[in-house]
Amino acid sequence: MKTVISILLSFVFTATFAQRTPVSTHGQLNVSKGRIVDKNNLPPQLRGISMSWSIWGGHKYYNPQVIDWLTTDFEVSVIRLSMAVEHEHGYLADSAGQYNLITSSIDAAIKNGLYVIVDWHDHHAIQHQTKAINFFSQISKRYTGKQNIIYEVFNEPERVNWKDVKEYSIQVIKAIRKFDQKNLIVAGSPSWDQDVDVAAKDPITGFSNIAYSFHFYASDPNHQEKLMSKADEAIRLGLPLFVTEWGVGESNGDGVFNKKTNTKWLNWMEQNKLSWTNWNLTDKKETTALVLPGASANGGWSENNLSPAGQYIRKVLKNSGKTVK
């Protein structure tokens, strides 16, 4: 009898635990009244990690073991997969290799019940529209019905016209919506996803559940009050924002790590109930890298394997987005 009871209790515990994943908690993400909301019509405030470029040194962390570790140890609710496009070994040169790397990482995120941002990590996506349409068509068809998937169709357009970014985004959105009518799609804006106020005055229409990426680097002198006010204006105008990339250092990925300005930006995201992913999981020797050079490619890192940025972001994530010392 005790054995039967033990088995039943174990089953109940396992089932309960399994239900406590981010996706089981929040379900289908939607855009409603200018903000991203979950199945309960509340902002989910997802928080997590952006992987680095899926080439160079960062690619080695694109594996199930690392995603398992980020789930259990960092307590992420979302992972961003930054698929390189233009550079050597990127999607343009090795579409099959990048597709396989990204889909295996998506599968690992789904297994862990995470949301996963599939990011076309390209500064010149307008020039590669056909390739982007092919890629997102494949992804949306493959993962139809999976609430985990979030599509980021254009990482950081440079100083280009919003009209051109908007038209590119519409064409890619059309391709995704042929297979996936519901999941969140995140569009970019000019000036490296900073001109969200411009997009807010002429947003994409005719589709449901479209949000916009906003990027900043918390210690960069050029990413302070003026940039925050642009995002505040976009929010005031009803543009739904997702901070798909922010770093503790400066916009080149290096520079200083100013905890005072990081606290200011973290508090701002909390006050506005914005979801975010922090840049970036790599062992490159730079300020925003989350692990130190030589950190295991399979996760399992101790604090000694984490950079100052990694130690800080891990604590923030485990503290539900609140600031830490």
N, C-alpha and C positions, 0 to 999 in steps of 0.2 A: 504493500500500500504506500509506504514511504517513497519507494522508487517511482511509482506512478505520479505521486504528488510532486516529487522533485522534477520529473520530466515536464509536467504541466507548468510548474512555476518557471522553469527554464524557458519553455516555449513562450509564455506570456512576457517574460523579461526581454527575450530576444525580439519578439514582435513589437513590443513597446519601443525598444531601442531603435529598431529599424524605422519606426515611424517618425523619429526625431531628427531626420535629415532636413537640411534646408529646403529641399524641394517638397518633401512631404508636409513640411510646416507651412510653406508659403504657396505652393502650387503654381497655377498659371499666373504669370505676370502680365499686367495690362497697363495701358495708359488711360488715366481718367482725370479729367479736370486739371490738366497740366502737370501731373506727377505720375510716377511709376508706383503701382499698387499691386498687392498680392490678392489671393483668392478671398481674403477677408476685407478687401478694399482698404488696406492699410499699407503704408510704405514698408517694404521688407527690410530696408537698410542692409543690403548684402555687403559683406566686407571680405576682402581676400587679397590674393597675390596675382600680379601679372608675371607670367613667365617672360623671359627675355626673348630676343630674336631666336627663331627656331633653327638657327645656323650658328657658326662660330662656337664659342664655348658654352653658350646657353642651351644648346640643343640637347646636351647630355641629361638634362633634368626633365626632359619630356618622356617620362615613363611612369608606369603605375605605382611603383614603390614610392616615388617622390610625392605623387598626388595623394597616396594613402597617408604619408607622413604629414603633409600640409593639412589634411583633414583632421587627423587625430591630435597632432602636436600644436600646430598653429591655430587650429579651430576655424579654418576658413569656411565661408559659405559659398564662395564663388572663385573660380580660377579663370584667368584670361590667357588664351593661347595666341601668342603673337607670331603668326606665320609670316616669315620673311618672303618677300615677293621678288624684288629686283636683283638682289645681290647673288654672288656665286653660291650655288646649291639651293637658292630660293625657288619659289614656285615656278617662275618663268623658265628656269633652267632644268628643274627636276620636279615636275608636277606630281608624278607618281610617288616619289620619295616623301615630299612634303605632305601630300594627302594621307599617306599611310601613317606618318608621324602624328599628324593632327588627329586623325580618327582614332588611333589607339589611345591618345590622351583624352579625347572626348569620352571614349568608352570607360576609361578609368574614373573620370569625374562622375559619369552617370552611375557607375557602380557604387560610388560613395555618396550618392544623393546630392551632389553639388550642382549649382548652376555653373555653366561654362560659356564664356565669351569666346566666340570664334572670330578672331580679328584678322582682317586683311591688312597686314602690317606694311603699308606702302604709302610713301609720301606723294606718289605720282599715279594714283589709281585711275585717274581719268584717261591716262594713256593706255591702261590695261583693262579697259571695261569688259571686253569680250572674255578675257581670262577670268576676271572676277565673276562674271555671270555664270561661266561654266563651273567654277569652283562652288559657288553658293547654291547653284542648282543641284549639284551632287550632294552637298551636305544637307540641304533642306529635304531632299528626297529620301536620303538614307535615314534621317532622324525624325521623320514625320511623326507627330504624336508625342515626342519627348519634350516635356516641359522644361527640361534642363537647359536647352539651347538658347543662347542669345547671340544674334548676329551683329558684328561690328563691321560695317561695309567699307570703311575708308579711314585708316589711321592717319591722323594729322595731315590734312591737306596743307600745303605751304601757302604762300601769299598768292592765292588765286581768287577768282571771282566766285562769290557764293552761288550765282546763277549756274555756273558750270558744275560745281560740287553737287548742287541740288539735282540737276538733270542726270548726272551720273548715278546718284543715289536712287532716284526714281526708277531707273532702268534695272538696277540690281534688286531693288525691292520687288519689282514686278516679277522677276525671275524666282525669288524666294517664295513669294505668295502663290505661285503655281502649285507648290507642294505643301507649304506651311502657312496657313491663314492666320495663325494666332500668335506665335512666339514673338518676343520683343526683338525689334530691329533698331540698332543704334547707328545714326548717321553722324558724319563728321562736319566740321565747319572750318572756314579759312583761318589762317594764322595758327596752325598747329592745334586746332580745336579750342581756340580761345575766343573766336568771334561768334560766340553763341547769341549775343545780343543782336547781331546782324541776321542770323538765322531765325531768331524769334519774331522778327518783323516781316518775314516772308517764309513761313514754315512749309514743309512738305505736307500736302493735303491729298485726300483720296484714299488713304490707307489707315488702318487701325494699328495701334500699338507701336508707334514710331517715337523713339527717344533720341537724344543728342548727347554725344560725348563731350566732356569738358576736361581739359588737362591743365595741370599746374605743377610747378616744382616749388616746394614750400619754403626753401631757403634762398631762392633766386630773387635778387633785388628788383627785377622787372616783373615779378609775379606776386605782387602784394595788393595794395588797396585798389589800384586802377583795374587790375584783372578781376579781383573779387567783385568789384562794382559792375563789371560787364556781366558776370554770372548772375548777380542779384537782379539786374535789369531783365535778363532772360527769364528768370524765375517769376518776376513780377508780371511779365507778359504771358506767362502760362506755358513756357517751354519746358518739357520734362527732361531733366538732366541725369546722366549717369557718369560719374567720374571714373572713366575706364582706365585712366593712368594718372598717377601723381607720385612724386618722389620726395624723399626727405631732403635731398640736396638741391643742386641747381640744374638748369635745363639741359646741360651737356652730360648729365648723369654723374658729374663729379662735384667739385667745389666744397663749400662749407656745409655743415649739418647744424642748422640753427634751431634749437629745440623751442625757442620762444615763438618763432614764426610757424613751426610745425604745430604747436599747440593752438595757435590762432586758426590755422586752416582746419585742423581736426574738429575744433569746436564749431566752426562754420558748417562743416559737413553734417555734424550731429544736429545742429539747430535746424538745418534744412532737410534733414532725414534723407540724405543722399547716399546711394550705394557707391562703393568704390573698390578698385583694385590698385595695389601699390606696386610700383615699378622698382626693382625687378629681381627675379630669381636667376642670379648668375654668380660665378665666383671670380669675375673680373675685378681687378683691383681699382675700384672707384667707389665714390660715396654712396650711391644708391644701390649697389650690389648687396644682396641680403646674406650671402655666405662668403666666407673667406676663401682665397685661392687654395685649391686642393680639396675642398669639402666634398664628401662622398657624393657620387652620382645617384645613390640609392636612398637618400634621406637618412634618417636616424641621427641627425646632427645634435651635438651637445651645444651648450651656450658658447663654448670655446671655438666652435666651428662657424658661429654667426658673427657677422660684422656688427659694428655699432648700430647700423640701420636695421639689420636683421633682428638684433636683440630688442630694439625699440618697437618695431612693427609687430613682432611676435607678442610682446606684452600688450600692445594696443588691441590686437585681435582678441587676445584672451580676456581683455577687459571690456569687450563689447564696444570697441570704438572710442572709449574714453581715453583722455590723455594720461600719460604716465611720466614719471620722473626718469 
